[in-house]
Amino acid sequence: MNLADNVLATVADAEDTEVKNLEPLGEAIDPEALDALFEPGGPSATRQHGIVVFSYMDYTVMVASNGDVTLE
């Protein structure tokens, strides 16, 4: 599962709904850029560790380079 899908699944679980019922992730962050940020062998392959933080719906979303998604 890519990072964008992982974010959507995590938020859907927190909201107790299906992904199709969520606001488009693209209104908060570019999903393709999020996926490419920590992509192995991608343009940012030298980034081994890091966290991206952004707002989506009523959450502060933290995405770690290992794919973990945390909501606050």
N, C-alpha and C positions, 0 to 999 in steps of 0.2 A: 504494500500500500504506500503510495507517495505521501509526502508531508501534507499537501492540501487536503487529500482525502482523509488523512488521519485527523486533521483539525475538524473537518466537518463531522466525522463520526464521533469525535469526543464531545463536540457541542450538541449534536443530536441526542447523544446519551444523557448529557446533563439536562437537556430540555425535555427529555422523555418523549421524543418525537422522531420522525424519520428525516433523513438528510434532505429529501425533496421539499420539506416544509420550512427549511431554513432560508434566511436571506442569502443572496448570492455572495460567496466569499470574495469575489472580485470587487465588491463595493468597499472592502476593508483593506485588501492587499492583493497584489498580482499573484494568482496561484502558480503560474508558470515560474515566476521569479523565486517564489518560496521553494518550489520543488528543486530548482536549479542551484539554490544557494549552497546546499550541503551535498550535492550530487557527487558520488564518487567518480573521479576522472573528468568531472566537468570543469568549467572555467575557474571555479573556486576550489579546486581539489586540494589546495594547500591549507584550506580551512578545516582543521580536524575537530575543533571544538568551537562552540558558540551557541548563542541563544538569540532568537528573534522575538521581539515583543510587539504586539499590536492589539488594537481594540477591534472586537467583532461582536456584533449584537450588544449584549450587556456584559460582556466578558473582557478581561484582559487576558489575552492568549499568549502563552510562552511556548515556543517551539525550540527544542534543543537539537543540536546536530545529530544526536543519536536517534531522533524521531519521536522522542517523548513530547507529549503535549500536556500542558498544565493550564488550568483555567482558574482565574480569580474573579 
